[in-house]
Amino acid sequence: MLEVRFELDLASGPMKLCAHLPNRPVSLCDLAELARSVCDQIVQTTRRHRDHQMRGQAVPCRRGCSVCCHFLVPLSVPEALDLDNRLADLPPHRRRKVEQSLDTAARRVLGAWGEADTGKMTVESLSQWYSGLQLPCPFLTKQSCSIYPHRPLACREHLAIGEKVPQGHAATCPGRSLVAPPTSVLDVLATLTAELEGKPLESVVLPLAPYWAEANRSRGLRTYPARKVLERFVDILRHRTHARVDASAA
């Protein structure tokens, strides 16, 4: 296993992180696991810092809270390919149920998309349009994420601040506002993928991911030198973090 330990210089102080990849040529799916690990470290540190700072408020996000599971979820290319593999590994009965939910959501999205004036949409209006479809995440089961260990980076980075949610009332989020982590690992992974493949930045909407992956599986078979990929991932992460800190200080 290749491992890199490094620090990010944040306005609140240095953040120590660890990133690792298998010591072999790696695929884009391997990068999804790398990004999830680093993202969790950043979000956990951000959450502890916010919990300490906010008096009377905290980050109430926890298992069983599904308020945010009806919003637009973009996936990077590695995540879309990895999700397809995760679906293939599910028990047959569970896979059929998830695929049915994905198919229903995809049909709703594509049907509504054809009727919408999407050419004039901003990122914000696109997200509002999607939430108006009132589509629960296809992986939402009994108000919990059925792929929680492998949930998308966009979900990991989505942190709400508000009053602590009482037990038994996890479907509400009183006084909710959002806090962004010091950097977006989703953006970092998308940038790295575009560099490796020599393609423009690309994202995939969650319900459409299986259909996109079916047409792009060959991209998941390509491999890249692990050490160079790991070092470049850390370089992009540091650069994006410095840029965000500098922008917030300006």
Secondary structure, DSSP 8 states (H G I E B T S, - for coil): -EEEEEEEEETTEEEEEEEEE-SS-B-HHHHHHHHHHHHHHHHHHHHHHHHHH-SS-B----TT--TTTTS--EE-HHHHHHHHHHHHHS-HHHHHHHHHHHHHHHHHHHHHHHHS-GGG--HHHHHHHHHHT----TTEETTEETTGGG--HHHHT-EEEBS---TT-TT--TT-EEE--SS-HHHHHHHHHHHHHT-----EEGGGHHHHHHHSGGGGG--B-HHHHHHHHHHHHHHHHHHHHHHHH-
